[in-house]
Amino acid sequence: MTATAKPVDTSGIQALGKVAVLMGGTSAEREVSLMSGGGVLAALCSLGVNAHAFDPAERDLGDLRREGYARAFIALHGRHGEDGTVQGALELLGIPYTGSGVMASAIALDKVMTKRLWLAEGLPTPNWVCLEAGHQQPALLRAVPDDLGLPLIVKPPREGSSIGVTKVLGYSQMLDAVKLSALYDADVLCEEFIEGIELTCPVLGEGASARALPVVRIDAPEGNYDYEHKYFTDDTGYRCPSGLAPAEEAEVQRLTLAAYRALGCRGWGRADLMQRTRGANPDGRFFLLEMNTSPGMTSHSLVPMSARAAGISYEALCLQLLRAAALDTPSRRDGLAAGAA
């Protein structure tokens, strides 16, 4: 059941100043980013925010300061938008931005580094092997299924939206899967396949005050939640409420918050998980797959869906995220202003 959305509190809109909605960019997820940014821009403008589209692939980020932008809503996905690079540029410009800071963004986009940190914190994630550049010869690939079992997942560790991902069913598929992944990233992540229920859980806020939103269950055709099924078809089913038992829903939210805080995320994020309910060991355990620090905001996206179930409209969500825009070094903007004076 979806909760009734509360009216949007538009007080203080003018104090937000001129807002840049960063969208597009240069990553493999450019098309999705343009859709996310278009939705965010329309929502903010409908509330009276002085918001404008800004594509870093077509404009110099220095224009943000030259043109008087007071804050930025990051609707970029993938490299150069979600990996700490644009966050670092905005830090230097002294322009507060939505979402996580430089370090958390960089770690979260790198699935290998994320796994290392989660394991150090005792959080569950599927077993994995990283094939670094120069260590992807056919003779080495045969050992991976022996370590992880079959089927397994091969994917680029620093991409999103299921780009370059292959489900490997047999030894003969390993070479082609690694070649595909290597088109997007020099390193290749091979991951144990968890057979069962696919879930996602958004988070809003920072630190101890962060809260997990309702869990979404994803029912993709034949379990294939790929790029097309995420954004461009209506074949995928979504359940929110998830249908999990209350104790299971609470456990997913607990793991998500722990994963989010361990990475040092702020503003918002979305954890993707699997529950092992099928296969040789259907024990019902949950496994963290990745943390998205700039989640999609398209018509098919999952954070708006979960927010609606919590009584937060799309427009209210966008405004809440914008109001939470911040810098890793808040005094930076004050220092720039003092210097200019």
HUTA-V217354 format. One line per field, one symbol per residue. phi: phi as a letter, one per 30 degrees, with the letter a starting at -180 (. if undefined). burial: b if it has 24 or more other ideal C-beta (glycine too) atoms within 12 Angstrom, else e. Layout:
phi = ???
burial = ???
This chain:
phi = .dddddeddcdiedddidcccdbjicddceddddddddddddddddcjddcbdbcddcbdddddddcidcabcdcdbidibbcjdddddddddicebdiddddddddddcdddededdddcicdbeeabccdejbbdedddddddddcibdbccaddbbbhidicbcccaeddddddddddddcaddbccbedcclccbbbdbbjbhdddbddedcccccehicccedddbbbcddcbbbddiddeddeddddddddddddddidbiaaaccbbcdcbjdbdcidcbdcacccbddbddcdcdedddedcicdedddeddddddeacdbededdddddddd
burial = eeeeeeebeeeeeeebbbbbbbbbbebbbbbbbbbbbbbbbbbbeebebebbbbbbbeeebeebbeeebbbbbbbbbbbbbbbbbbbbbbbebbbbbbbbbbebbbbbbbbbbbbebbeeeebbbbebbbbeeeebeeeebeebbeebbbbbbbbbbbbbbbbbbbbbeeeebbbebbebbbebbebbbbbbbbbbbbbbbbbbbbeeebbbbbbbbbebeebebbbebbbeeeebebbbbbebeeebbebbbbbbbbbbbbbbbbbbbbbbbbbbeeeeeeeebbbbbbbbbbbbbbebbbbbbbbbbbebbbbbbbbbbbbbbbbbeeeebeeeeeeee
